[in-house]
Amino acid sequence: MNDIHKPGRPKKILDDNICTVLLTMYETKSTRQIAEEFKVSQPTICKWLKRAREQIQEKQTNGR
């Protein structure tokens, strides 16, 4: 069968605004506090922060 679906839950796409907000919030708040505001778990915020840093770094690398 060629119509096999991809397993697992799809990743949440983080746009530039969310990345900037997350990284700005992380300067003054803990991951636990940010998680409470976004109503997600603390490990989820850690993953989002990692992806946000990667996206920002990738844009800076490609922008130069």
mmJSON file of the N, C-alpha and C atoms, coordinates in Angstrom:
{"data_MODEL":{"atom_site":{
"group_PDB":["ATOM","ATOM","ATOM","ATOM","ATOM","ATOM","ATOM","ATOM","ATOM","ATOM","ATOM","ATOM","ATOM","ATOM","ATOM","ATOM","ATOM","ATOM","ATOM","ATOM","ATOM","ATOM","ATOM","ATOM","ATOM","ATOM","ATOM","ATOM","ATOM","ATOM","ATOM","ATOM","ATOM","ATOM","ATOM","ATOM","ATOM","ATOM","ATOM","ATOM","ATOM","ATOM","ATOM","ATOM","ATOM","ATOM","ATOM","ATOM","ATOM","ATOM","ATOM","ATOM","ATOM","ATOM","ATOM","ATOM","ATOM","ATOM","ATOM","ATOM","ATOM","ATOM","ATOM","ATOM","ATOM","ATOM","ATOM","ATOM","ATOM","ATOM","ATOM","ATOM","ATOM","ATOM","ATOM","ATOM","ATOM","ATOM","ATOM","ATOM","ATOM","ATOM","ATOM","ATOM","ATOM","ATOM","ATOM","ATOM","ATOM","ATOM","ATOM","ATOM","ATOM","ATOM","ATOM","ATOM","ATOM","ATOM","ATOM","ATOM","ATOM","ATOM","ATOM","ATOM","ATOM","ATOM","ATOM","ATOM","ATOM","ATOM","ATOM","ATOM","ATOM","ATOM","ATOM","ATOM","ATOM","ATOM","ATOM","ATOM","ATOM","ATOM","ATOM","ATOM","ATOM","ATOM","ATOM","ATOM","ATOM","ATOM","ATOM","ATOM","ATOM","ATOM","ATOM","ATOM","ATOM","ATOM","ATOM","ATOM","ATOM","ATOM","ATOM","ATOM","ATOM","ATOM","ATOM","ATOM","ATOM","ATOM","ATOM","ATOM","ATOM","ATOM","ATOM","ATOM","ATOM","ATOM","ATOM","ATOM","ATOM","ATOM","ATOM","ATOM","ATOM","ATOM","ATOM","ATOM","ATOM","ATOM","ATOM","ATOM","ATOM","ATOM","ATOM","ATOM","ATOM","ATOM","ATOM","ATOM","ATOM","ATOM","ATOM","ATOM","ATOM","ATOM","ATOM","ATOM","ATOM","ATOM","ATOM","ATOM"],
"id":[1,2,3,4,5,6,7,8,9,10,11,12,13,14,15,16,17,18,19,20,21,22,23,24,25,26,27,28,29,30,31,32,33,34,35,36,37,38,39,40,41,42,43,44,45,46,47,48,49,50,51,52,53,54,55,56,57,58,59,60,61,62,63,64,65,66,67,68,69,70,71,72,73,74,75,76,77,78,79,80,81,82,83,84,85,86,87,88,89,90,91,92,93,94,95,96,97,98,99,100,101,102,103,104,105,106,107,108,109,110,111,112,113,114,115,116,117,118,119,120,121,122,123,124,125,126,127,128,129,130,131,132,133,134,135,136,137,138,139,140,141,142,143,144,145,146,147,148,149,150,151,152,153,154,155,156,157,158,159,160,161,162,163,164,165,166,167,168,169,170,171,172,173,174,175,176,177,178,179,180,181,182,183,184,185,186,187,188,189,190,191,192],
"type_symbol":["N","C","C","N","C","C","N","C","C","N","C","C","N","C","C","N","C","C","N","C","C","N","C","C","N","C","C","N","C","C","N","C","C","N","C","C","N","C","C","N","C","C","N","C","C","N","C","C","N","C","C","N","C","C","N","C","C","N","C","C","N","C","C","N","C","C","N","C","C","N","C","C","N","C","C","N","C","C","N","C","C","N","C","C","N","C","C","N","C","C","N","C","C","N","C","C","N","C","C","N","C","C","N","C","C","N","C","C","N","C","C","N","C","C","N","C","C","N","C","C","N","C","C","N","C","C","N","C","C","N","C","C","N","C","C","N","C","C","N","C","C","N","C","C","N","C","C","N","C","C","N","C","C","N","C","C","N","C","C","N","C","C","N","C","C","N","C","C","N","C","C","N","C","C","N","C","C","N","C","C","N","C","C","N","C","C","N","C","C","N","C","C"],
"label_atom_id":["N","CA","C","N","CA","C","N","CA","C","N","CA","C","N","CA","C","N","CA","C","N","CA","C","N","CA","C","N","CA","C","N","CA","C","N","CA","C","N","CA","C","N","CA","C","N","CA","C","N","CA","C","N","CA","C","N","CA","C","N","CA","C","N","CA","C","N","CA","C","N","CA","C","N","CA","C","N","CA","C","N","CA","C","N","CA","C","N","CA","C","N","CA","C","N","CA","C","N","CA","C","N","CA","C","N","CA","C","N","CA","C","N","CA","C","N","CA","C","N","CA","C","N","CA","C","N","CA","C","N","CA","C","N","CA","C","N","CA","C","N","CA","C","N","CA","C","N","CA","C","N","CA","C","N","CA","C","N","CA","C","N","CA","C","N","CA","C","N","CA","C","N","CA","C","N","CA","C","N","CA","C","N","CA","C","N","CA","C","N","CA","C","N","CA","C","N","CA","C","N","CA","C","N","CA","C","N","CA","C","N","CA","C","N","CA","C","N","CA","C","N","CA","C"],
"label_alt_id":[null,null,null,null,null,null,null,null,null,null,null,null,null,null,null,null,null,null,null,null,null,null,null,null,null,null,null,null,null,null,null,null,null,null,null,null,null,null,null,null,null,null,null,null,null,null,null,null,null,null,null,null,null,null,null,null,null,null,null,null,null,null,null,null,null,null,null,null,null,null,null,null,null,null,null,null,null,null,null,null,null,null,null,null,null,null,null,null,null,null,null,null,null,null,null,null,null,null,null,null,null,null,null,null,null,null,null,null,null,null,null,null,null,null,null,null,null,null,null,null,null,null,null,null,null,null,null,null,null,null,null,null,null,null,null,null,null,null,null,null,null,null,null,null,null,null,null,null,null,null,null,null,null,null,null,null,null,null,null,null,null,null,null,null,null,null,null,null,null,null,null,null,null,null,null,null,null,null,null,null,null,null,null,null,null,null,null,null,null,null,null,null],
"label_comp_id":["MET","MET","MET","ASN","ASN","ASN","ASP","ASP","ASP","ILE","ILE","ILE","HIS","HIS","HIS","LYS","LYS","LYS","PRO","PRO","PRO","GLY","GLY","GLY","ARG","ARG","ARG","PRO","PRO","PRO","LYS","LYS","LYS","LYS","LYS","LYS","ILE","ILE","ILE","LEU","LEU","LEU","ASP","ASP","ASP","ASP","ASP","ASP","ASN","ASN","ASN","ILE","ILE","ILE","CYS","CYS","CYS","THR","THR","THR","VAL","VAL","VAL","LEU","LEU","LEU","LEU","LEU","LEU","THR","THR","THR","MET","MET","MET","TYR","TYR","TYR","GLU","GLU","GLU","THR","THR","THR","LYS","LYS","LYS","SER","SER","SER","THR","THR","THR","ARG","ARG","ARG","GLN","GLN","GLN","ILE","ILE","ILE","ALA","ALA","ALA","GLU","GLU","GLU","GLU","GLU","GLU","PHE","PHE","PHE","LYS","LYS","LYS","VAL","VAL","VAL","SER","SER","SER","GLN","GLN","GLN","PRO","PRO","PRO","THR","THR","THR","ILE","ILE","ILE","CYS","CYS","CYS","LYS","LYS","LYS","TRP","TRP","TRP","LEU","LEU","LEU","LYS","LYS","LYS","ARG","ARG","ARG","ALA","ALA","ALA","ARG","ARG","ARG","GLU","GLU","GLU","GLN","GLN","GLN","ILE","ILE","ILE","GLN","GLN","GLN","GLU","GLU","GLU","LYS","LYS","LYS","GLN","GLN","GLN","THR","THR","THR","ASN","ASN","ASN","GLY","GLY","GLY","ARG","ARG","ARG"],
"label_asym_id":["A","A","A","A","A","A","A","A","A","A","A","A","A","A","A","A","A","A","A","A","A","A","A","A","A","A","A","A","A","A","A","A","A","A","A","A","A","A","A","A","A","A","A","A","A","A","A","A","A","A","A","A","A","A","A","A","A","A","A","A","A","A","A","A","A","A","A","A","A","A","A","A","A","A","A","A","A","A","A","A","A","A","A","A","A","A","A","A","A","A","A","A","A","A","A","A","A","A","A","A","A","A","A","A","A","A","A","A","A","A","A","A","A","A","A","A","A","A","A","A","A","A","A","A","A","A","A","A","A","A","A","A","A","A","A","A","A","A","A","A","A","A","A","A","A","A","A","A","A","A","A","A","A","A","A","A","A","A","A","A","A","A","A","A","A","A","A","A","A","A","A","A","A","A","A","A","A","A","A","A","A","A","A","A","A","A","A","A","A","A","A","A"],
"label_entity_id":["1","1","1","1","1","1","1","1","1","1","1","1","1","1","1","1","1","1","1","1","1","1","1","1","1","1","1","1","1","1","1","1","1","1","1","1","1","1","1","1","1","1","1","1","1","1","1","1","1","1","1","1","1","1","1","1","1","1","1","1","1","1","1","1","1","1","1","1","1","1","1","1","1","1","1","1","1","1","1","1","1","1","1","1","1","1","1","1","1","1","1","1","1","1","1","1","1","1","1","1","1","1","1","1","1","1","1","1","1","1","1","1","1","1","1","1","1","1","1","1","1","1","1","1","1","1","1","1","1","1","1","1","1","1","1","1","1","1","1","1","1","1","1","1","1","1","1","1","1","1","1","1","1","1","1","1","1","1","1","1","1","1","1","1","1","1","1","1","1","1","1","1","1","1","1","1","1","1","1","1","1","1","1","1","1","1","1","1","1","1","1","1"],
"label_seq_id":[1,1,1,2,2,2,3,3,3,4,4,4,5,5,5,6,6,6,7,7,7,8,8,8,9,9,9,10,10,10,11,11,11,12,12,12,13,13,13,14,14,14,15,15,15,16,16,16,17,17,17,18,18,18,19,19,19,20,20,20,21,21,21,22,22,22,23,23,23,24,24,24,25,25,25,26,26,26,27,27,27,28,28,28,29,29,29,30,30,30,31,31,31,32,32,32,33,33,33,34,34,34,35,35,35,36,36,36,37,37,37,38,38,38,39,39,39,40,40,40,41,41,41,42,42,42,43,43,43,44,44,44,45,45,45,46,46,46,47,47,47,48,48,48,49,49,49,50,50,50,51,51,51,52,52,52,53,53,53,54,54,54,55,55,55,56,56,56,57,57,57,58,58,58,59,59,59,60,60,60,61,61,61,62,62,62,63,63,63,64,64,64],
"pdbx_PDB_ins_code":[null,null,null,null,null,null,null,null,null,null,null,null,null,null,null,null,null,null,null,null,null,null,null,null,null,null,null,null,null,null,null,null,null,null,null,null,null,null,null,null,null,null,null,null,null,null,null,null,null,null,null,null,null,null,null,null,null,null,null,null,null,null,null,null,null,null,null,null,null,null,null,null,null,null,null,null,null,null,null,null,null,null,null,null,null,null,null,null,null,null,null,null,null,null,null,null,null,null,null,null,null,null,null,null,null,null,null,null,null,null,null,null,null,null,null,null,null,null,null,null,null,null,null,null,null,null,null,null,null,null,null,null,null,null,null,null,null,null,null,null,null,null,null,null,null,null,null,null,null,null,null,null,null,null,null,null,null,null,null,null,null,null,null,null,null,null,null,null,null,null,null,null,null,null,null,null,null,null,null,null,null,null,null,null,null,null,null,null,null,null,null,null],
"Cartn_x":[0.834,0.0,0.878,0.571,1.312,0.695,-0.492,-1.21,-1.036,0.19,0.471,0.634,-0.109,-0.032,1.141,1.565,2.684,2.208,2.865,2.428,2.77,2.072,2.365,1.59,1.714,1.014,1.845,1.223,1.991,2.585,3.76,4.411,3.64,3.668,3.076,4.075,3.6,4.458,4.608,5.841,6.112,6.472,5.635,5.963,6.955,7.433,8.471,8.018,6.748,6.246,6.278,5.825,5.816,7.245,8.153,9.558,10.115,9.856,10.356,9.746,8.436,7.754,8.305,8.466,8.984,10.375,11.252,12.625,12.68,11.807,11.751,11.232,10.185,9.633,10.653,11.453,12.42,13.525,13.727,14.741,14.352,13.044,12.597,11.79,11.344,10.498,11.095,10.674,11.112,10.25,10.729,9.956,8.63,8.619,7.38,6.338,6.787,5.869,5.331,6.201,5.77,4.769,5.032,4.133,2.744,2.674,1.373,0.618,1.335,0.686,0.155,0.916,0.507,-0.373,-0.543,-1.351,-0.844,0.482,1.133,2.101,2.739,3.677,5.031,5.801,7.131,8.067,8.052,8.89,8.513,7.231,6.803,7.435,7.467,8.093,9.579,10.234,11.657,11.864,10.993,11.092,10.842,9.826,9.52,10.682,11.301,12.437,13.601,13.839,14.917,14.649,13.411,13.068,13.104,12.695,12.718,14.154,15.058,16.476,17.033,16.677,17.155,16.626,15.35,14.762,15.425,15.64,16.274,17.701,18.427,19.806,19.851,18.919,18.863,18.578,17.681,17.374,18.586,19.316,20.499,21.567,21.716,22.708,22.337,21.066,20.617,20.523,20.332,20.203,21.516,22.605,23.925,24.442],
"Cartn_y":[-1.183,0.0,1.246,2.16,3.41,4.506,4.259,5.28,5.091,4.993,4.805,6.178,6.414,7.706,7.749,8.939,9.16,8.977,8.145,7.921,9.1,9.176,10.199,11.477,12.339,13.616,14.623,15.433,16.415,17.495,18.008,19.05,20.355,21.129,22.46,23.384,24.113,25.046,26.311,26.684,27.895,29.011,30.039,31.151,32.088,33.076,33.972,34.734,35.14,35.899,35.061,33.83,32.958,32.687,32.475,32.242,33.427,34.624,35.829,35.99,35.766,35.89,34.874,33.631,32.59,32.941,33.333,33.639,34.871,35.847,37.034,36.676,35.856,35.436,34.633,33.824,32.956,33.758,35.003,35.841,36.203,36.265,36.704,35.656,34.592,33.589,32.202,31.317,29.924,29.188,28.029,27.231,26.797,26.579,26.18,27.299,28.537,29.678,29.892,29.753,29.907,28.815,27.602,26.479,26.736,27.312,27.626,28.649,29.648,30.674,30.104,29.208,28.617,27.381,26.97,25.784,24.513,24.331,23.121,22.638,21.499,20.966,21.665,21.537,22.143,21.533,20.198,19.644,20.161,20.447,21.008,22.374,23.193,24.517,24.367,23.397,23.159,22.818,21.978,21.618,22.83,23.629,24.822,25.808,25.979,26.896,26.42,25.127,24.564,24.832,24.571,24.806,26.294,27.143,28.589,29.076,28.592,28.969,28.523,27.299,26.776,27.608,27.993,28.794,30.161,30.802,32.124,32.021,31.003,30.822,30.544,29.746,29.421,30.671,31.526,32.762,33.685,33.76,34.612,34.083,32.766,32.157,32.381,32.193,32.367,33.83,34.711,36.134,36.803,36.201,36.812,36.506],
"Cartn_z":[0.0,0.0,0.0,-0.865,-0.937,-0.073,0.454,1.198,2.703,3.158,4.58,5.223,6.291,6.962,7.935,8.232,9.139,10.583,11.372,12.75,13.66,14.769,15.765,15.542,16.515,16.465,15.679,14.828,14.06,14.972,14.603,15.382,15.259,16.331,16.295,15.609,14.626,13.9,14.741,15.014,15.774,14.801,14.74,13.856,14.552,13.814,14.332,15.578,15.595,16.745,18.019,17.931,19.109,19.576,18.629,18.987,19.763,19.266,19.924,21.311,21.418,22.708,23.703,23.268,24.163,24.679,23.771,24.174,25.075,24.826,25.678,27.066,27.113,28.404,29.198,28.507,29.175,29.866,29.434,30.076,31.509,31.784,33.11,33.87,33.198,33.841,33.687,34.57,34.477,33.457,33.035,32.082,32.7,33.991,34.673,34.626,34.84,34.79,33.376,32.386,30.992,30.639,31.092,30.817,31.39,32.572,33.171,32.333,31.796,30.98,29.667,29.045,27.772,27.962,29.215,29.559,28.876,28.931,28.43,29.501,29.261,30.251,30.154,31.215,31.259,30.216,30.002,28.937,27.54,27.332,26.047,25.834,26.875,26.768,26.465,27.084,26.809,25.333,24.785,23.366,22.48,22.831,22.044,22.079,23.257,23.367,22.507,22.518,21.701,20.218,19.78,18.378,18.037,18.981,18.756,18.574,19.43,19.295,17.95,17.536,16.254,15.092,15.154,14.079,13.987,15.134,15.153,14.626,15.065,14.621,13.12,12.628,11.206,10.377,10.858,10.136,10.106,11.227,11.265,10.322,10.251,9.368,7.908,7.578,6.199,5.808,6.774,6.496,6.148,6.552,6.304,4.956],
"occupancy":[1.0,1.0,1.0,1.0,1.0,1.0,1.0,1.0,1.0,1.0,1.0,1.0,1.0,1.0,1.0,1.0,1.0,1.0,1.0,1.0,1.0,1.0,1.0,1.0,1.0,1.0,1.0,1.0,1.0,1.0,1.0,1.0,1.0,1.0,1.0,1.0,1.0,1.0,1.0,1.0,1.0,1.0,1.0,1.0,1.0,1.0,1.0,1.0,1.0,1.0,1.0,1.0,1.0,1.0,1.0,1.0,1.0,1.0,1.0,1.0,1.0,1.0,1.0,1.0,1.0,1.0,1.0,1.0,1.0,1.0,1.0,1.0,1.0,1.0,1.0,1.0,1.0,1.0,1.0,1.0,1.0,1.0,1.0,1.0,1.0,1.0,1.0,1.0,1.0,1.0,1.0,1.0,1.0,1.0,1.0,1.0,1.0,1.0,1.0,1.0,1.0,1.0,1.0,1.0,1.0,1.0,1.0,1.0,1.0,1.0,1.0,1.0,1.0,1.0,1.0,1.0,1.0,1.0,1.0,1.0,1.0,1.0,1.0,1.0,1.0,1.0,1.0,1.0,1.0,1.0,1.0,1.0,1.0,1.0,1.0,1.0,1.0,1.0,1.0,1.0,1.0,1.0,1.0,1.0,1.0,1.0,1.0,1.0,1.0,1.0,1.0,1.0,1.0,1.0,1.0,1.0,1.0,1.0,1.0,1.0,1.0,1.0,1.0,1.0,1.0,1.0,1.0,1.0,1.0,1.0,1.0,1.0,1.0,1.0,1.0,1.0,1.0,1.0,1.0,1.0,1.0,1.0,1.0,1.0,1.0,1.0,1.0,1.0,1.0,1.0,1.0,1.0],
"B_iso_or_equiv":[0.0,0.0,0.0,0.0,0.0,0.0,0.0,0.0,0.0,0.0,0.0,0.0,0.0,0.0,0.0,0.0,0.0,0.0,0.0,0.0,0.0,0.0,0.0,0.0,0.0,0.0,0.0,0.0,0.0,0.0,0.0,0.0,0.0,0.0,0.0,0.0,0.0,0.0,0.0,0.0,0.0,0.0,0.0,0.0,0.0,0.0,0.0,0.0,0.0,0.0,0.0,0.0,0.0,0.0,0.0,0.0,0.0,0.0,0.0,0.0,0.0,0.0,0.0,0.0,0.0,0.0,0.0,0.0,0.0,0.0,0.0,0.0,0.0,0.0,0.0,0.0,0.0,0.0,0.0,0.0,0.0,0.0,0.0,0.0,0.0,0.0,0.0,0.0,0.0,0.0,0.0,0.0,0.0,0.0,0.0,0.0,0.0,0.0,0.0,0.0,0.0,0.0,0.0,0.0,0.0,0.0,0.0,0.0,0.0,0.0,0.0,0.0,0.0,0.0,0.0,0.0,0.0,0.0,0.0,0.0,0.0,0.0,0.0,0.0,0.0,0.0,0.0,0.0,0.0,0.0,0.0,0.0,0.0,0.0,0.0,0.0,0.0,0.0,0.0,0.0,0.0,0.0,0.0,0.0,0.0,0.0,0.0,0.0,0.0,0.0,0.0,0.0,0.0,0.0,0.0,0.0,0.0,0.0,0.0,0.0,0.0,0.0,0.0,0.0,0.0,0.0,0.0,0.0,0.0,0.0,0.0,0.0,0.0,0.0,0.0,0.0,0.0,0.0,0.0,0.0,0.0,0.0,0.0,0.0,0.0,0.0,0.0,0.0,0.0,0.0,0.0,0.0],
"pdbx_formal_charge":[null,null,null,null,null,null,null,null,null,null,null,null,null,null,null,null,null,null,null,null,null,null,null,null,null,null,null,null,null,null,null,null,null,null,null,null,null,null,null,null,null,null,null,null,null,null,null,null,null,null,null,null,null,null,null,null,null,null,null,null,null,null,null,null,null,null,null,null,null,null,null,null,null,null,null,null,null,null,null,null,null,null,null,null,null,null,null,null,null,null,null,null,null,null,null,null,null,null,null,null,null,null,null,null,null,null,null,null,null,null,null,null,null,null,null,null,null,null,null,null,null,null,null,null,null,null,null,null,null,null,null,null,null,null,null,null,null,null,null,null,null,null,null,null,null,null,null,null,null,null,null,null,null,null,null,null,null,null,null,null,null,null,null,null,null,null,null,null,null,null,null,null,null,null,null,null,null,null,null,null,null,null,null,null,null,null,null,null,null,null,null,null],
"auth_seq_id":[1,1,1,2,2,2,3,3,3,4,4,4,5,5,5,6,6,6,7,7,7,8,8,8,9,9,9,10,10,10,11,11,11,12,12,12,13,13,13,14,14,14,15,15,15,16,16,16,17,17,17,18,18,18,19,19,19,20,20,20,21,21,21,22,22,22,23,23,23,24,24,24,25,25,25,26,26,26,27,27,27,28,28,28,29,29,29,30,30,30,31,31,31,32,32,32,33,33,33,34,34,34,35,35,35,36,36,36,37,37,37,38,38,38,39,39,39,40,40,40,41,41,41,42,42,42,43,43,43,44,44,44,45,45,45,46,46,46,47,47,47,48,48,48,49,49,49,50,50,50,51,51,51,52,52,52,53,53,53,54,54,54,55,55,55,56,56,56,57,57,57,58,58,58,59,59,59,60,60,60,61,61,61,62,62,62,63,63,63,64,64,64],
"auth_comp_id":["MET","MET","MET","ASN","ASN","ASN","ASP","ASP","ASP","ILE","ILE","ILE","HIS","HIS","HIS","LYS","LYS","LYS","PRO","PRO","PRO","GLY","GLY","GLY","ARG","ARG","ARG","PRO","PRO","PRO","LYS","LYS","LYS","LYS","LYS","LYS","ILE","ILE","ILE","LEU","LEU","LEU","ASP","ASP","ASP","ASP","ASP","ASP","ASN","ASN","ASN","ILE","ILE","ILE","CYS","CYS","CYS","THR","THR","THR","VAL","VAL","VAL","LEU","LEU","LEU","LEU","LEU","LEU","THR","THR","THR","MET","MET","MET","TYR","TYR","TYR","GLU","GLU","GLU","THR","THR","THR","LYS","LYS","LYS","SER","SER","SER","THR","THR","THR","ARG","ARG","ARG","GLN","GLN","GLN","ILE","ILE","ILE","ALA","ALA","ALA","GLU","GLU","GLU","GLU","GLU","GLU","PHE","PHE","PHE","LYS","LYS","LYS","VAL","VAL","VAL","SER","SER","SER","GLN","GLN","GLN","PRO","PRO","PRO","THR","THR","THR","ILE","ILE","ILE","CYS","CYS","CYS","LYS","LYS","LYS","TRP","TRP","TRP","LEU","LEU","LEU","LYS","LYS","LYS","ARG","ARG","ARG","ALA","ALA","ALA","ARG","ARG","ARG","GLU","GLU","GLU","GLN","GLN","GLN","ILE","ILE","ILE","GLN","GLN","GLN","GLU","GLU","GLU","LYS","LYS","LYS","GLN","GLN","GLN","THR","THR","THR","ASN","ASN","ASN","GLY","GLY","GLY","ARG","ARG","ARG"],
"auth_asym_id":["A","A","A","A","A","A","A","A","A","A","A","A","A","A","A","A","A","A","A","A","A","A","A","A","A","A","A","A","A","A","A","A","A","A","A","A","A","A","A","A","A","A","A","A","A","A","A","A","A","A","A","A","A","A","A","A","A","A","A","A","A","A","A","A","A","A","A","A","A","A","A","A","A","A","A","A","A","A","A","A","A","A","A","A","A","A","A","A","A","A","A","A","A","A","A","A","A","A","A","A","A","A","A","A","A","A","A","A","A","A","A","A","A","A","A","A","A","A","A","A","A","A","A","A","A","A","A","A","A","A","A","A","A","A","A","A","A","A","A","A","A","A","A","A","A","A","A","A","A","A","A","A","A","A","A","A","A","A","A","A","A","A","A","A","A","A","A","A","A","A","A","A","A","A","A","A","A","A","A","A","A","A","A","A","A","A","A","A","A","A","A","A"],
"auth_atom_id":["N","CA","C","N","CA","C","N","CA","C","N","CA","C","N","CA","C","N","CA","C","N","CA","C","N","CA","C","N","CA","C","N","CA","C","N","CA","C","N","CA","C","N","CA","C","N","CA","C","N","CA","C","N","CA","C","N","CA","C","N","CA","C","N","CA","C","N","CA","C","N","CA","C","N","CA","C","N","CA","C","N","CA","C","N","CA","C","N","CA","C","N","CA","C","N","CA","C","N","CA","C","N","CA","C","N","CA","C","N","CA","C","N","CA","C","N","CA","C","N","CA","C","N","CA","C","N","CA","C","N","CA","C","N","CA","C","N","CA","C","N","CA","C","N","CA","C","N","CA","C","N","CA","C","N","CA","C","N","CA","C","N","CA","C","N","CA","C","N","CA","C","N","CA","C","N","CA","C","N","CA","C","N","CA","C","N","CA","C","N","CA","C","N","CA","C","N","CA","C","N","CA","C","N","CA","C","N","CA","C","N","CA","C","N","CA","C","N","CA","C","N","CA","C"],
"pdbx_PDB_model_num":[1,1,1,1,1,1,1,1,1,1,1,1,1,1,1,1,1,1,1,1,1,1,1,1,1,1,1,1,1,1,1,1,1,1,1,1,1,1,1,1,1,1,1,1,1,1,1,1,1,1,1,1,1,1,1,1,1,1,1,1,1,1,1,1,1,1,1,1,1,1,1,1,1,1,1,1,1,1,1,1,1,1,1,1,1,1,1,1,1,1,1,1,1,1,1,1,1,1,1,1,1,1,1,1,1,1,1,1,1,1,1,1,1,1,1,1,1,1,1,1,1,1,1,1,1,1,1,1,1,1,1,1,1,1,1,1,1,1,1,1,1,1,1,1,1,1,1,1,1,1,1,1,1,1,1,1,1,1,1,1,1,1,1,1,1,1,1,1,1,1,1,1,1,1,1,1,1,1,1,1,1,1,1,1,1,1,1,1,1,1,1,1]
}}}
